């Protein structure tokens, strides 16, 4: 049976307050960022990580995954990749101190053309990261969004590592690629090891690389001035994600992990996330 979690930072509270709130509104687990201002795993001790993990457990929650994302272009730039690989290895080690074995990653925009030089850089970096993750009994989960699921399907085959899977975000696929999440589940079945519960609307076709480069370089608002609004994140059930069919497809694929709520916009995050918890509970109850 799938469970419900939340990215704790989405509650926009101090970390421990957010953990308590997550429990209060009915979540069963949380995801947290490995690199953030309040509790950066890169500059914490193993003892501090274990103490936080105990606090999460004491509140009746599971640490579902750690987001190992770093600002920028993922692993697609050769000059930046070695430092990013080293940081993710540290996050893998620290997550294990917290009894967590799934590290989600934005890896950069995967080139549609495997002959693109960035594709070779990405393959090499993922080979190193997943080799290390496998040696530690952990896994890297690529977050969907910049590319269609068929491109990720090819990437998984080319990397060919049991320590590489998918963090399926149905809203990212809808907003950027206008791809149906059910199609993505079917294409990526067997590789989905984590999901984000988010909804969104595709407003106009866009160049995914341009969008994600703008995010990475802090120029997204400037991009919107040129292009107009490209997509919109909305509450669960108000967007393009066909939740009944999507959850049924996840179940049919054998996925029984977490639906981790991500709510990046809105003025009342606690209320929005509590509503999302109830929405998912109702859907899961019907799914059985």
Buried (B, 14 or more C-beta within 10 A) or exposed (E): EBBBBBBBBBBBBEBBEBBBBBBEBBBBBBBBBBBEEEBEBEEBEEEBBBEBBEBBEEBEBBBBBBBBBBEBBBBBBBEBBEEBBBBBBBBBBBBBBBBBBBBBBBBBBBBBEEEEEBBEBBBBBBBBBBEBBBEBEBBBBBBBBBBBBBBBBBBBEBBEBEBBBBBBBBBBBBBBBBBBBBBBBEBBBEBBBBBBBBBBBBBEEBBBBBBBBBBBEEBBEEBEEEBEEBBBBBBBBEBBBBBEEBBBBBBEBEBEBBBBBBBEEBEEBBEBBBBBBBBBEEBBEEBE
